[in-house]
Amino acid sequence: MPSRAHALGTACHVRCRGGAYGCLAYPGTTGADFIDYVIADEIVLPLDQQPFWSEKIVHLPDCYQVNDTKRPIAERTPTRRECGLPERGFVFCSFNNTYKITPPLFDIWIGLLHKVEGSVLWLFRDNAAAERNLRQEAIARGIDPSRLVFADRLKLAEHLARHRLADLFLDTLPYNAHTTASDALWVGLPVLTCLGKAFAARVAGSLLHAVGLPELVTKSLDEYEALALKLAREPLLLLSYRSRLAKNRSTAPLFNTERFRQHLERAYHTMLDIKRRGEPPQNFSVARI
């Protein structure tokens, strides 16, 4: 059942015969005794977090998030002018919802604009109030508000295509980019993240490991800021990550939908076997294919 919509009157408490589990959309425990399992991986939900979850943890071997390798990307890349971007200058990008932007993180982003001459911060146009507030906060921190560029909503294929104009995707904390990060990686845009403590703060780290770019997973905001600055100042280093991402897209587990399907079906069979043996739900890991 949908976990991101109005749920009044739904029958979540009605048990499935083979067991119930949570997967995607809601990155937290339900606290419900009628949900047996949560689908995760070793990065987003380590076993030491089990005491804080009512569900038992199922670890998939690569990444908990399924990705569609048939998502179309528009052939035409818009011009920088069409997107409101300057013709020159480094483009830091974060197409997360604006409610994920915290003051400490925004301070880091503004600091990067101060240190990287001519750079801009490309954000998602979520609502007028958020845009106005972010521009005001930029001014208060000594940055010309025109260096914050806001992207309008587009059809998905066109939205994905405009990622090609960005240089580096800056992730948010404590609530990471989830499908937003996999969108960027699918197009070939490197994502820089900081690994947090909770499930929602570890998703981009899982995605980056599954696409073969673990070096872009930092352990602190200081490290995050330092690496963002290094990548902006060293184009050859950034290009090396872009090249690896382009190569890995067709071979890495993150975008291997068939591999994910097989792992998930193994998880289903294990859940059902446990149920048939009359045993209570238990943590388990799915063997890698």
Steps between C-alpha positions, in 0.01 A plus 500: 500500500623855435697644791528857371132586475194548718452163669175541694281196450765279343532141610870496588426281801356220286777242488617344176503124522872476428603791721511877463801719432593862443699614199581843350324837549494499881858482635416416860344246729122477508495393863222263394483139617326401176798592279753217516796621295672799347695468174840667541871450445806506724566869441156655542410284798783327689396223738605709800188710428268202560408607858337812355288314244188294558558319169767237444765606250548339158832592339514492122860452381542818292248776564146502636382740229376366168576703189341497156764480231246597236440852628523721190730800493415765242754506218513878493693669778365850569740791484631658816319819408169315472552372852598840640862393549800717413694406188809434713557394857478187713146375563429352842163328481247366750158408366375382837179640644584827672373378838811280514732804505614574856681817618833321568492343154406828334795664677730244337348557157532876531859455615568308180356785293733741679803279431424398140491816290214521253328189632125468545268286708226337292196406708153363440220757487273360769295801609523878494544539875795262513664670201457842659636384834803331347586810298470713813727262691754516217501880520546481878807283439651740248401324176325659203157329491529460123756228568212286622327363191166323530385226263135476400312173484537315171398167357727230640697435180571873461582538869753219477657653190573831670714320759768496229555873559594451867850420622438353846187395689515603866298270723301607807527388862337370719252406226689387190395503140342162424353462151632851436853365547442195280361734232824697504714187491294354215575807289869491594518783754727423799329526838684607815345390828566488873411178679267559792362275773139428402366315196397821322851640548678199350315439172734693269792317659338170408437617143859616454641172626270310265615706202869466587574850633551451876761779507217753469354388835641723774480442875466858626377836374855635518615219271197560277583869460869432439432241229240721330756780481771263376276368223405852394864606482639185337312437175706194409409333829132573444528374142644172628187445710277589208685253279473222758131571545439488124682166482335351810147596404467194277684256728452603865228337714309824555351500151474124455124460537498128424763433767294698750189299409677172567630619835158630605330175400753309708402722793131421443569126492702518822221692676249240386723209605535649848123542518434143387736363765289673760789721609471868592645764262879525522784703355667350194723590207436399141789318335659686212432356156 
